[in-house]
Each structure stands twice: as C-alpha cells, then as structure tokens.
Amino acid sequence: MDKHLTVLGALFLGLGAMGLIGLLIVVLIFGLASSLIGATAVQQGDAPAFVALIPGIFGLLIATAIAVSTVPSLVAGYGLIKRRPWAVS
C-alpha cells in the first residue's frame, strides 16, 4: 500500500509541476504581448494608454485560474508522499 501512495503522490506532484510550467508560459506570453503593445501602438499615439493593460489583465486572470487549480495538486501530492492522514483518507 505504501508504494501506491508514493506513486500517486508523485503523479499529483508531476501534474502540479506541469501546471506551474503552464502558468509560467501564460505569464510570459501575456506579459510580452502587453509590453509589445505598450511599446508600439501606445507610443505612436495610435491607441490610448489603457490598451496596453488589457493583455496583462487577461493574463493575470488566466494565471490566477491556473494557480488556483494547480495548488491543490501540489498539496495533495506532498500529503500523499509524507503519509499525512488528511491526504490518505
């Protein structure tokens, strides 16, 4: 039974790690998009200043959703590997 809990905990930690990688990718893409829009359209006067914030806000919302769904996997994986009673039951 101990081996099963260890494997399951490792799988949960792996899933959480992939979620963190996805979180990093989303933050980088939307941050880059926001800075590119700010550097081009806003400085040329083609768009108002708040337009550069829109990709950043959407990226923040998506990153928050990914973080909220990833943290429980990491906590559960840690609990299974350390044999915490709240994770095993």
Backbone hydrogen bonds in HBPLUS format (Angstrom, degrees):
<---DONOR---> <-ACCEPTOR-->    atom                        ^
c    i                          cat <-CA-CA->   ^        H-A-AA   ^      H-
h    n   atom  resd res      DA  || num        DHA   H-A  angle D-A-AA Bond
n    s   type  num  typ     dist DA aas  dist angle  dist       angle   num
A0005-LEU N   A0001-MET O   3.24 MM   4  6.57 157.2  2.30 149.3 154.4     1
A0006-THR N   A0002-ASP O   3.06 MM   4  6.31 155.7  2.13 148.2 154.8     2
A0007-VAL N   A0003-LYS O   2.96 MM   4  6.19 162.1  1.99 151.4 155.9     3
A0008-LEU N   A0004-HIS O   2.90 MM   4  6.06 164.2  1.93 149.2 154.1     4
A0009-GLY N   A0005-LEU O   2.85 MM   4  5.93 155.9  1.91 142.8 150.0     5
A0010-ALA N   A0006-THR O   2.93 MM   4  6.12 153.2  2.00 144.5 151.8     6
A0011-LEU N   A0007-VAL O   2.91 MM   4  6.20 150.7  2.00 146.8 155.0     7
A0012-PHE N   A0008-LEU O   2.96 MM   4  6.25 157.3  2.01 148.7 154.5     8
A0013-LEU N   A0009-GLY O   2.93 MM   4  6.17 157.8  1.98 147.1 153.5     9
A0014-GLY N   A0010-ALA O   2.85 MM   4  6.04 151.4  1.93 143.8 151.9    10
A0015-LEU N   A0011-LEU O   2.91 MM   4  6.15 156.9  1.96 148.5 154.4    11
A0016-GLY N   A0012-PHE O   2.92 MM   4  6.16 155.7  1.98 146.3 153.3    12
A0017-ALA N   A0013-LEU O   2.83 MM   4  6.05 148.4  1.93 143.8 152.8    13
A0018-MET N   A0014-GLY O   2.97 MM   4  6.25 152.7  2.05 146.6 153.3    14
A0019-GLY N   A0015-LEU O   3.03 MM   4  6.30 147.1  2.14 141.3 150.6    15
A0020-LEU N   A0016-GLY O   2.95 MM   4  6.28 148.2  2.05 144.0 152.4    16
A0021-ILE N   A0017-ALA O   2.98 MM   4  6.28 149.8  2.07 144.6 152.8    17
A0022-GLY N   A0018-MET O   2.94 MM   4  6.18 158.4  1.99 145.5 151.3    18
A0023-LEU N   A0019-GLY O   2.85 MM   4  6.09 147.7  1.95 142.0 151.6    19
A0024-LEU N   A0020-LEU O   2.96 MM   4  6.20 155.1  2.02 144.7 150.4    20
A0025-ILE N   A0021-ILE O   2.99 MM   4  6.28 156.8  2.05 149.1 155.4    21
A0026-VAL N   A0022-GLY O   2.95 MM   4  6.18 161.2  1.99 150.3 154.9    22
A0027-VAL N   A0023-LEU O   3.01 MM   4  6.21 164.9  2.03 151.1 155.2    23
A0028-LEU N   A0024-LEU O   2.97 MM   4  6.14 160.5  2.01 148.3 153.8    24
A0029-ILE N   A0025-ILE O   2.92 MM   4  6.08 165.5  1.94 153.3 157.1    25
A0030-PHE N   A0026-VAL O   2.98 MM   4  6.05 174.0  1.98 155.9 157.6    26
A0031-GLY N   A0027-VAL O   2.90 MM   4  5.73 148.2  2.00 138.7 148.5    27
A0032-LEU N   A0028-LEU O   2.92 MM   4  5.92 155.1  1.98 141.6 148.5    28
A0033-ALA N   A0029-ILE O   2.92 MM   4  6.13 157.2  1.97 146.7 153.5    29
A0034-SER N   A0030-PHE O   2.96 MM   4  6.03 156.5  2.01 139.8 146.2    30
A0035-SER N   A0031-GLY O   2.99 MM   4  6.19 157.2  2.04 144.1 150.3    31
A0036-LEU N   A0032-LEU O   2.88 MM   4  6.05 155.3  1.94 149.5 156.4    32
A0037-ILE N   A0033-ALA O   2.99 MM   4  6.13 160.7  2.03 147.7 152.8    33
A0038-GLY N   A0034-SER O   2.97 MM   4  6.11 155.9  2.03 141.6 149.0    34
A0039-ALA N   A0035-SER O   2.85 MM   4  5.98 142.8  1.99 139.5 149.6    35
A0040-THR N   A0036-LEU O   3.02 MM   4  6.13 141.0  2.18 144.4 153.0    36
A0042-VAL N   A0037-ILE O   3.47 MM   5  6.80 165.7  2.50 161.4 164.2    37
A0044-GLN N   A0040-THR O   3.13 MM   4  6.16 143.2  2.27 146.3 155.7    38
A0046-ASP N   A0041-ALA O   3.07 MM   5  5.32 135.6  2.27 163.3 165.2    39
A0045-GLY N   A0042-VAL O   3.12 MM   3  5.18 148.5  2.23  98.7 108.3    40
A0051-VAL N   A0048-PRO O   3.26 MM   3  5.88 158.7  2.31 115.4 121.4    41
A0052-ALA N   A0049-ALA O   3.34 MM   3  6.08 151.5  2.43 117.7 122.3    42
A0053-LEU N   A0050-PHE O   3.04 MM   3  5.31 144.9  2.17 103.7 114.0    43
A0054-ILE N   A0051-VAL O   3.35 MM   3  5.51 147.3  2.46 101.8 110.1    44
A0057-ILE N   A0053-LEU O   2.91 MM   4  6.15 151.7  1.99 157.2 165.4    45
A0058-PHE N   A0054-ILE O   3.05 MM   4  6.31 167.7  2.07 158.3 160.9    46
A0059-GLY N   A0055-PRO O   2.86 MM   4  5.96 156.6  1.91 144.9 152.1    47
A0060-LEU N   A0056-GLY O   2.91 MM   4  6.07 147.9  2.01 139.2 147.9    48
A0061-LEU N   A0057-ILE O   2.98 MM   4  6.29 154.9  2.05 149.0 155.2    49
A0062-ILE N   A0058-PHE O   2.97 MM   4  6.22 163.4  2.00 152.4 156.6    50
A0063-ALA N   A0059-GLY O   2.82 MM   4  5.91 159.9  1.86 147.1 153.6    51
A0064-THR N   A0060-LEU O   2.92 MM   4  6.02 150.8  2.01 142.2 149.8    52
A0065-ALA N   A0061-LEU O   3.08 MM   4  6.34 156.2  2.14 144.3 150.3    53
A0066-ILE N   A0062-ILE O   2.96 MM   4  6.25 157.2  2.01 150.6 156.8    54
A0067-ALA N   A0063-ALA O   2.89 MM   4  6.05 159.4  1.93 146.5 152.6    55
A0068-VAL N   A0064-THR O   2.90 MM   4  6.06 159.6  1.94 150.0 155.3    56
A0069-SER N   A0065-ALA O   3.13 MM   4  6.29 146.9  2.24 140.3 148.5    57
A0070-THR N   A0066-ILE O   2.91 MM   4  5.99 128.1  2.18 142.1 156.4    58
A0070-THR N   A0067-ALA O   3.24 MM   3  5.02 134.7  2.46  91.4 103.8    59
A0071-VAL N   A0067-ALA O   3.07 MM   4  6.02 165.4  2.09 154.7 155.5    60
A0073-SER N   A0070-THR O   3.10 MM   3  5.47 125.3  2.41 108.4 121.8    61
A0074-LEU N   A0070-THR O   3.26 MM   4  6.63 157.1  2.31 154.2 160.7    62
A0075-VAL N   A0071-VAL O   2.97 MM   4  6.22 163.5  1.99 159.8 164.3    63
A0076-ALA N   A0072-PRO O   2.88 MM   4  5.95 164.4  1.91 147.0 151.7    64
A0077-GLY N   A0073-SER O   2.92 MM   4  6.00 159.0  1.97 144.8 151.0    65
A0078-TYR N   A0074-LEU O   3.01 MM   4  6.17 159.8  2.05 146.1 151.4    66
A0079-GLY N   A0075-VAL O   2.92 MM   4  6.12 161.0  1.96 149.2 154.9    67
A0080-LEU N   A0076-ALA O   2.89 MM   4  6.10 153.2  1.96 149.6 156.3    68
A0081-ILE N   A0077-GLY O   3.05 MM   4  6.22 159.3  2.09 147.1 152.5    69
A0082-LYS N   A0078-TYR O   2.98 MM   4  6.13 157.7  2.03 150.7 156.8    70
A0084-ARG N   A0079-GLY O   2.91 MM   5  5.03 164.3  1.93 149.5 152.5    71
A0083-ARG N   A0080-LEU O   3.34 MM   3  4.97 157.0  2.40  93.6 100.0    72
A0087-ALA N   A0084-ARG O   3.10 MM   3  5.44 145.1  2.22 107.7 117.6    73
A0088-VAL N   A0084-ARG O   3.13 MM   4  6.33 150.8  2.22 155.2 163.7    74
A0089-SER N   A0085-PRO O   3.28 MM   4  6.10 158.9  2.32 141.6 145.4    75
